[in-house]
Amino acid sequence: MLSLIQAEIVGKAIGDGILQLVVKVLIGMAVIGGIALFLWLVRKVDKRINK
């Protein structure tokens, strides 16, 4: 019985770790996407000003 509880705790810990990793990756992608979009907009505005 104890080993079953321990396995559940370990499984939950692994699950939480994977969830945190997924969240970090998604946040990282959102930040990179936001920076890329910002740079693209700056370049677009820059071209309009330079004309």
PDB file of N, CA, C and O in Angstrom:
ATOM      1  N   MET A   1       0.830  -1.205   0.000  1.00  0.00           N
ATOM      2  CA  MET A   1       0.000   0.000   0.000  1.00  0.00           C
ATOM      3  C   MET A   1       0.865   1.256   0.000  1.00  0.00           C
ATOM      4  O   MET A   1       0.601   2.211  -0.731  1.00  0.00           O
ATOM      5  N   LEU A   2       1.902   1.235   0.834  1.00  0.00           N
ATOM      6  CA  LEU A   2       2.794   2.394   0.928  1.00  0.00           C
ATOM      7  C   LEU A   2       3.475   2.671  -0.414  1.00  0.00           C
ATOM      8  O   LEU A   2       3.606   3.822  -0.829  1.00  0.00           O
ATOM      9  N   SER A   3       3.910   1.594  -1.089  1.00  0.00           N
ATOM     10  CA  SER A   3       4.602   1.767  -2.370  1.00  0.00           C
ATOM     11  C   SER A   3       3.665   2.379  -3.421  1.00  0.00           C
ATOM     12  O   SER A   3       4.101   3.133  -4.290  1.00  0.00           O
ATOM     13  N   LEU A   4       2.378   2.044  -3.328  1.00  0.00           N
ATOM     14  CA  LEU A   4       1.393   2.600  -4.256  1.00  0.00           C
ATOM     15  C   LEU A   4       1.249   4.110  -4.043  1.00  0.00           C
ATOM     16  O   LEU A   4       1.163   4.872  -5.006  1.00  0.00           O
ATOM     17  N   ILE A   5       1.225   4.533  -2.782  1.00  0.00           N
ATOM     18  CA  ILE A   5       1.141   5.960  -2.437  1.00  0.00           C
ATOM     19  C   ILE A   5       2.407   6.681  -2.911  1.00  0.00           C
ATOM     20  O   ILE A   5       2.331   7.771  -3.477  1.00  0.00           O
ATOM     21  N   GLN A   6       3.569   6.065  -2.674  1.00  0.00           N
ATOM     22  CA  GLN A   6       4.834   6.664  -3.108  1.00  0.00           C
ATOM     23  C   GLN A   6       4.861   6.811  -4.629  1.00  0.00           C
ATOM     24  O   GLN A   6       5.301   7.835  -5.152  1.00  0.00           O
ATOM     25  N   ALA A   7       4.386   5.778  -5.338  1.00  0.00           N
ATOM     26  CA  ALA A   7       4.352   5.830  -6.794  1.00  0.00           C
ATOM     27  C   ALA A   7       3.439   6.968  -7.278  1.00  0.00           C
ATOM     28  O   ALA A   7       3.742   7.648  -8.259  1.00  0.00           O
ATOM     29  N   GLU A   8       2.329   7.158  -6.577  1.00  0.00           N
ATOM     30  CA  GLU A   8       1.392   8.237  -6.919  1.00  0.00           C
ATOM     31  C   GLU A   8       2.037   9.603  -6.715  1.00  0.00           C
ATOM     32  O   GLU A   8       1.887  10.503  -7.541  1.00  0.00           O
ATOM     33  N   ILE A   9       2.766   9.746  -5.590  1.00  0.00           N
ATOM     34  CA  ILE A   9       3.462  11.013  -5.289  1.00  0.00           C
ATOM     35  C   ILE A   9       4.524  11.295  -6.358  1.00  0.00           C
ATOM     36  O   ILE A   9       4.629  12.414  -6.860  1.00  0.00           O
ATOM     37  N   VAL A  10       5.306  10.271  -6.696  1.00  0.00           N
ATOM     38  CA  VAL A  10       6.351  10.419  -7.723  1.00  0.00           C
ATOM     39  C   VAL A  10       5.708  10.770  -9.067  1.00  0.00           C
ATOM     40  O   VAL A  10       6.184  11.650  -9.783  1.00  0.00           O
ATOM     41  N   GLY A  11       4.623  10.070  -9.397  1.00  0.00           N
ATOM     42  CA  GLY A  11       3.907  10.345 -10.650  1.00  0.00           C
ATOM     43  C   GLY A  11       3.387  11.773 -10.704  1.00  0.00           C
ATOM     44  O   GLY A  11       3.457  12.431 -11.743  1.00  0.00           O
ATOM     45  N   LYS A  12       2.863  12.249  -9.575  1.00  0.00           N
ATOM     46  CA  LYS A  12       2.351  13.627  -9.505  1.00  0.00           C
ATOM     47  C   LYS A  12       3.497  14.623  -9.640  1.00  0.00           C
ATOM     48  O   LYS A  12       3.360  15.640 -10.319  1.00  0.00           O
ATOM     49  N   ALA A  13       4.616  14.337  -9.003  1.00  0.00           N
ATOM     50  CA  ALA A  13       5.786  15.214  -9.082  1.00  0.00           C
ATOM     51  C   ALA A  13       6.284  15.314 -10.520  1.00  0.00           C
ATOM     52  O   ALA A  13       6.604  16.401 -11.001  1.00  0.00           O
ATOM     53  N   ILE A  14       6.347  14.163 -11.205  1.00  0.00           N
ATOM     54  CA  ILE A  14       6.781  14.130 -12.608  1.00  0.00           C
ATOM     55  C   ILE A  14       5.777  14.906 -13.472  1.00  0.00           C
ATOM     56  O   ILE A  14       6.164  15.689 -14.339  1.00  0.00           O
ATOM     57  N   GLY A  15       4.474  14.675 -13.218  1.00  0.00           N
ATOM     58  CA  GLY A  15       3.423  15.380 -13.948  1.00  0.00           C
ATOM     59  C   GLY A  15       3.521  16.886 -13.764  1.00  0.00           C
ATOM     60  O   GLY A  15       3.400  17.640 -14.729  1.00  0.00           O
ATOM     61  N   ASP A  16       3.742  17.330 -12.520  1.00  0.00           N
ATOM     62  CA  ASP A  16       3.892  18.759 -12.220  1.00  0.00           C
ATOM     63  C   ASP A  16       5.123  19.329 -12.912  1.00  0.00           C
ATOM     64  O   ASP A  16       5.092  20.442 -13.437  1.00  0.00           O
ATOM     65  N   GLY A  17       6.199  18.562 -12.908  1.00  0.00           N
ATOM     66  CA  GLY A  17       7.440  18.994 -13.562  1.00  0.00           C
ATOM     67  C   GLY A  17       7.228  19.198 -15.052  1.00  0.00           C
ATOM     68  O   GLY A  17       7.690  20.188 -15.620  1.00  0.00           O
ATOM     69  N   ILE A  18       6.524  18.254 -15.691  1.00  0.00           N
ATOM     70  CA  ILE A  18       6.241  18.353 -17.122  1.00  0.00           C
ATOM     71  C   ILE A  18       5.348  19.562 -17.386  1.00  0.00           C
ATOM     72  O   ILE A  18       5.560  20.303 -18.346  1.00  0.00           O
ATOM     73  N   LEU A  19       4.346  19.757 -16.526  1.00  0.00           N
ATOM     74  CA  LEU A  19       3.422  20.887 -16.670  1.00  0.00           C
ATOM     75  C   LEU A  19       4.172  22.217 -16.569  1.00  0.00           C
ATOM     76  O   LEU A  19       3.946  23.126 -17.367  1.00  0.00           O
ATOM     77  N   GLN A  20       5.061  22.321 -15.588  1.00  0.00           N
ATOM     78  CA  GLN A  20       5.867  23.540 -15.415  1.00  0.00           C
ATOM     79  C   GLN A  20       6.747  23.780 -16.633  1.00  0.00           C
ATOM     80  O   GLN A  20       6.907  24.919 -17.072  1.00  0.00           O
ATOM     81  N   LEU A  21       7.320  22.708 -17.183  1.00  0.00           N
ATOM     82  CA  LEU A  21       8.172  22.806 -18.365  1.00  0.00           C
ATOM     83  C   LEU A  21       7.361  23.316 -19.553  1.00  0.00           C
ATOM     84  O   LEU A  21       7.811  24.197 -20.285  1.00  0.00           O
ATOM     85  N   VAL A  22       6.165  22.758 -19.742  1.00  0.00           N
ATOM     86  CA  VAL A  22       5.288  23.179 -20.835  1.00  0.00           C
ATOM     87  C   VAL A  22       4.919  24.660 -20.682  1.00  0.00           C
ATOM     88  O   VAL A  22       4.935  25.417 -21.653  1.00  0.00           O
ATOM     89  N   VAL A  23       4.589  25.059 -19.454  1.00  0.00           N
ATOM     90  CA  VAL A  23       4.239  26.464 -19.190  1.00  0.00           C
ATOM     91  C   VAL A  23       5.421  27.377 -19.506  1.00  0.00           C
ATOM     92  O   VAL A  23       5.246  28.426 -20.127  1.00  0.00           O
ATOM     93  N   LYS A  24       6.623  26.985 -19.081  1.00  0.00           N
ATOM     94  CA  LYS A  24       7.828  27.782 -19.350  1.00  0.00           C
ATOM     95  C   LYS A  24       8.082  27.905 -20.844  1.00  0.00           C
ATOM     96  O   LYS A  24       8.418  28.984 -21.333  1.00  0.00           O
ATOM     97  N   VAL A  25       7.922  26.801 -21.571  1.00  0.00           N
ATOM     98  CA  VAL A  25       8.123  26.809 -23.031  1.00  0.00           C
ATOM     99  C   VAL A  25       7.103  27.736 -23.693  1.00  0.00           C
ATOM    100  O   VAL A  25       7.454  28.534 -24.562  1.00  0.00           O
ATOM    101  N   LEU A  26       5.843  27.627 -23.279  1.00  0.00           N
ATOM    102  CA  LEU A  26       4.788  28.483 -23.854  1.00  0.00           C
ATOM    103  C   LEU A  26       5.053  29.953 -23.567  1.00  0.00           C
ATOM    104  O   LEU A  26       4.886  30.796 -24.449  1.00  0.00           O
ATOM    105  N   ILE A  27       5.465  30.272 -22.336  1.00  0.00           N
ATOM    106  CA  ILE A  27       5.792  31.663 -21.983  1.00  0.00           C
ATOM    107  C   ILE A  27       6.973  32.152 -22.821  1.00  0.00           C
ATOM    108  O   ILE A  27       6.960  33.267 -23.344  1.00  0.00           O
ATOM    109  N   GLY A  28       7.992  31.302 -22.939  1.00  0.00           N
ATOM    110  CA  GLY A  28       9.165  31.643 -23.752  1.00  0.00           C
ATOM    111  C   GLY A  28       8.792  31.923 -25.199  1.00  0.00           C
ATOM    112  O   GLY A  28       9.270  32.890 -25.793  1.00  0.00           O
ATOM    113  N   MET A  29       7.935  31.074 -25.768  1.00  0.00           N
ATOM    114  CA  MET A  29       7.486  31.253 -27.155  1.00  0.00           C
ATOM    115  C   MET A  29       6.697  32.547 -27.299  1.00  0.00           C
ATOM    116  O   MET A  29       6.855  33.271 -28.282  1.00  0.00           O
ATOM    117  N   ALA A  30       5.843  32.840 -26.312  1.00  0.00           N
ATOM    118  CA  ALA A  30       5.036  34.067 -26.344  1.00  0.00           C
ATOM    119  C   ALA A  30       5.931  35.308 -26.290  1.00  0.00           C
ATOM    120  O   ALA A  30       5.703  36.281 -27.009  1.00  0.00           O
ATOM    121  N   VAL A  31       6.950  35.262 -25.429  1.00  0.00           N
ATOM    122  CA  VAL A  31       7.894  36.387 -25.300  1.00  0.00           C
ATOM    123  C   VAL A  31       8.663  36.583 -26.601  1.00  0.00           C
ATOM    124  O   VAL A  31       8.775  37.703 -27.098  1.00  0.00           O
ATOM    125  N   ILE A  32       9.197  35.483 -27.156  1.00  0.00           N
ATOM    126  CA  ILE A  32       9.947  35.552 -28.414  1.00  0.00           C
ATOM    127  C   ILE A  32       9.046  36.069 -29.541  1.00  0.00           C
ATOM    128  O   ILE A  32       9.458  36.905 -30.344  1.00  0.00           O
ATOM    129  N   GLY A  33       7.812  35.559 -29.586  1.00  0.00           N
ATOM    130  CA  GLY A  33       6.847  36.006 -30.596  1.00  0.00           C
ATOM    131  C   GLY A  33       6.547  37.483 -30.451  1.00  0.00           C
ATOM    132  O   GLY A  33       6.476  38.207 -31.445  1.00  0.00           O
ATOM    133  N   GLY A  34       6.371  37.935 -29.221  1.00  0.00           N
ATOM    134  CA  GLY A  34       6.095  39.347 -28.956  1.00  0.00           C
ATOM    135  C   GLY A  34       7.253  40.240 -29.386  1.00  0.00           C
ATOM    136  O   GLY A  34       7.034  41.292 -29.987  1.00  0.00           O
ATOM    137  N   ILE A  35       8.484  39.831 -29.085  1.00  0.00           N
ATOM    138  CA  ILE A  35       9.678  40.590 -29.475  1.00  0.00           C
ATOM    139  C   ILE A  35       9.794  40.630 -31.000  1.00  0.00           C
ATOM    140  O   ILE A  35      10.066  41.680 -31.582  1.00  0.00           O
ATOM    141  N   ALA A  36       9.585  39.472 -31.640  1.00  0.00           N
ATOM    142  CA  ALA A  36       9.665  39.392 -33.105  1.00  0.00           C
ATOM    143  C   ALA A  36       8.630  40.308 -33.753  1.00  0.00           C
ATOM    144  O   ALA A  36       8.937  41.016 -34.713  1.00  0.00           O
ATOM    145  N   LEU A  37       7.413  40.293 -33.231  1.00  0.00           N
ATOM    146  CA  LEU A  37       6.335  41.142 -33.749  1.00  0.00           C
ATOM    147  C   LEU A  37       6.681  42.617 -33.555  1.00  0.00           C
ATOM    148  O   LEU A  37       6.474  43.430 -34.455  1.00  0.00           O
ATOM    149  N   PHE A  38       7.207  42.957 -32.383  1.00  0.00           N
ATOM    150  CA  PHE A  38       7.597  44.331 -32.078  1.00  0.00           C
ATOM    151  C   PHE A  38       8.680  44.818 -33.046  1.00  0.00           C
ATOM    152  O   PHE A  38       8.585  45.920 -33.586  1.00  0.00           O
ATOM    153  N   LEU A  39       9.716  43.984 -33.264  1.00  0.00           N
ATOM    154  CA  LEU A  39      10.802  44.348 -34.184  1.00  0.00           C
ATOM    155  C   LEU A  39      10.274  44.518 -35.604  1.00  0.00           C
ATOM    156  O   LEU A  39      10.690  45.429 -36.320  1.00  0.00           O
ATOM    157  N   TRP A  40       9.344  43.627 -36.016  1.00  0.00           N
ATOM    158  CA  TRP A  40       8.750  43.697 -37.353  1.00  0.00           C
ATOM    159  C   TRP A  40       7.982  45.007 -37.514  1.00  0.00           C
ATOM    160  O   TRP A  40       8.091  45.669 -38.546  1.00  0.00           O
ATOM    161  N   LEU A  41       7.207  45.382 -36.499  1.00  0.00           N
ATOM    162  CA  LEU A  41       6.436  46.638 -36.540  1.00  0.00           C
ATOM    163  C   LEU A  41       7.367  47.847 -36.581  1.00  0.00           C
ATOM    164  O   LEU A  41       7.124  48.795 -37.328  1.00  0.00           O
ATOM    165  N   VAL A  42       8.437  47.814 -35.775  1.00  0.00           N
ATOM    166  CA  VAL A  42       9.413  48.914 -35.761  1.00  0.00           C
ATOM    167  C   VAL A  42      10.021  49.077 -37.149  1.00  0.00           C
ATOM    168  O   VAL A  42      10.167  50.200 -37.631  1.00  0.00           O
ATOM    169  N   ARG A  43      10.377  47.969 -37.795  1.00  0.00           N
ATOM    170  CA  ARG A  43      10.958  48.012 -39.134  1.00  0.00           C
ATOM    171  C   ARG A  43       9.970  48.600 -40.146  1.00  0.00           C
ATOM    172  O   ARG A  43      10.341  49.398 -41.007  1.00  0.00           O
ATOM    173  N   LYS A  44       8.706  48.187 -40.024  1.00  0.00           N
ATOM    174  CA  LYS A  44       7.659  48.677 -40.923  1.00  0.00           C
ATOM    175  C   LYS A  44       7.479  50.181 -40.783  1.00  0.00           C
ATOM    176  O   LYS A  44       7.394  50.905 -41.775  1.00  0.00           O
ATOM    177  N   VAL A  45       7.421  50.644 -39.523  1.00  0.00           N
ATOM    178  CA  VAL A  45       7.275  52.081 -39.246  1.00  0.00           C
ATOM    179  C   VAL A  45       8.507  52.833 -39.725  1.00  0.00           C
ATOM    180  O   VAL A  45       8.397  53.917 -40.297  1.00  0.00           O
ATOM    181  N   ASP A  46       9.685  52.253 -39.490  1.00  0.00           N
ATOM    182  CA  ASP A  46      10.953  52.835 -39.909  1.00  0.00           C
ATOM    183  C   ASP A  46      10.961  53.099 -41.409  1.00  0.00           C
ATOM    184  O   ASP A  46      11.378  54.174 -41.839  1.00  0.00           O
ATOM    185  N   LYS A  47      10.511  52.145 -42.208  1.00  0.00           N
ATOM    186  CA  LYS A  47      10.485  52.300 -43.668  1.00  0.00           C
ATOM    187  C   LYS A  47       9.569  53.440 -44.088  1.00  0.00           C
ATOM    188  O   LYS A  47       9.875  54.176 -45.025  1.00  0.00           O
ATOM    189  N   ARG A  48       8.427  53.587 -43.382  1.00  0.00           N
ATOM    190  CA  ARG A  48       7.478  54.664 -43.699  1.00  0.00           C
ATOM    191  C   ARG A  48       8.087  56.026 -43.385  1.00  0.00           C
ATOM    192  O   ARG A  48       7.893  56.983 -44.134  1.00  0.00           O
ATOM    193  N   ILE A  49       8.820  56.114 -42.279  1.00  0.00           N
ATOM    194  CA  ILE A  49       9.436  57.387 -41.872  1.00  0.00           C
ATOM    195  C   ILE A  49      10.561  57.756 -42.846  1.00  0.00           C
ATOM    196  O   ILE A  49      10.711  58.923 -43.209  1.00  0.00           O
ATOM    197  N   ASN A  50      11.348  56.765 -43.268  1.00  0.00           N
ATOM    198  CA  ASN A  50      12.500  57.010 -44.131  1.00  0.00           C
ATOM    199  C   ASN A  50      12.128  57.408 -45.559  1.00  0.00           C
ATOM    200  O   ASN A  50      12.942  58.000 -46.267  1.00  0.00           O
ATOM    201  N   LYS A  51      10.907  57.088 -45.987  1.00  0.00           N
ATOM    202  CA  LYS A  51      10.517  57.389 -47.379  1.00  0.00           C
ATOM    203  C   LYS A  51      10.408  58.879 -47.639  1.00  0.00           C
ATOM    204  O   LYS A  51      10.091  59.289 -48.755  1.00  0.00           O
TER     205      LYS A  51
END
